[in-house]
Amino acid sequence: MGGYHRLEIDVTDALDPDRASYYQTLIRMMRWMVELRRVDIATECSLLSSHLAYPIEGPFECALNMMDYLKAKHNSRLLFRHIQQSILTVSMTALSGKHYVAT
C-alpha cells in the first residue's frame, strides 16, 4: 500500500485475531512514543487508534508503515529555539509581502 490512504472510507477485510492483537500492540507502543515526546506521530496515532475495536487491513498496513518511518527516523527530535521578535517579523514580511507583528 503506497501513498495516500483514506482511513475513513476504508472497506478492507477484518484482521484475524492474531493480527488484530498485533495491531493493538503497535498502537499501544505508538501511544507510549507520543507520551515520550514523539509528537510528530500524535495525529496519525490518534487516527489509527479509532480502529482498535474493529481492526481492518488498511489501518494495519498504515501502522506498519508508521513503524518503518519510526525505524528510519529513530533519532529525530523536534527542536524549539527562541527567535527575536524583529527577526520573526522580517521573515514573515519577506515570505508574504505583508507586515505582521508577532505577539
N, C-alpha and C positions, 0 to 999 in steps of 0.2 A: 504494500500500500504506500504509494508515494504522494507527496504534495499535500494539498489542502483536503481536509476531511470534515464533513458536516455531521457532528455527532447527533444533533437534534433531529435529523431526518434519516438516521442510520436504521436499516431494516435487516441487518445481518443476523445470522443464527445465534442462538444462545450457546454459551460455553458449557462444556461438560463440567461436572463437579470439581475435578482436579484442576482444570484450567481456571475455573471461577475462583477457587481458593487461591491460586497463584496470583490472579489479577487483584484480588482483595489484599494480598500481601504486598504487591507492588505499590498499591495506592497508600497503604499504611506506611511503607518506607518513604514514599514521596512526601507524605504529610509531615513526617518527622524531619525530613530535609528542609521543608519550608520553615518549620519551627526553629531549626538550627541555622537560619539565615540564608537559605536558598530561595529568596523571594522571587527570583526570576522564573520560577515554575509554579508560583502560587495560583495563578488564574487557571492554568492548564490542569493542575492537580484538583482544583475545585470542580472543574467541568467533568473530569473523569470520575470524581467521587459520586457524581449524581447517578452513575450506573452501577453502584455497588450492590444494590438489591437484586438487579437482574442483569448480570454482565453478559455482553454480547461481543462478537468478534471484532467489530470496528474499534470500540474503545480499548479492547485488549491490545490490538496492534498499535494503537496510538500510545498506550502505556509502555509498550516495548520500545517504540521509537524514542520516547522520552528518556528511558533508561540508557539508550545508546547516546543520546545527547548529553546526559549527565556523565557518562563514562568519558566522553570526549572533552567535556568541559569541567572535569573534576576539581581543578584548581582555580576556577573562575571566582572572582569576587566583584562585588559592587563597591566602588569607592566614592565617597562623598567628600567634597572639599569646599571650604569657604571661598566664595568669589566676591570680590569687592563690587559694590553696587554700581560704580561707574563703569567697570568692565562689562558687567551684565547688560547695562543699558546700551552701551556701544555695540555689543554683539547682537542684541535684538534689533537695533536700528539697522545694522548692516544687513541682516537677514531679510527684513520685511520692508525696509524703506520708510517705516513709521517709527515714531519715538515712543518708547514705553518706559515707564518708571517702575522698577521693581520695588515692592513694599515688603 
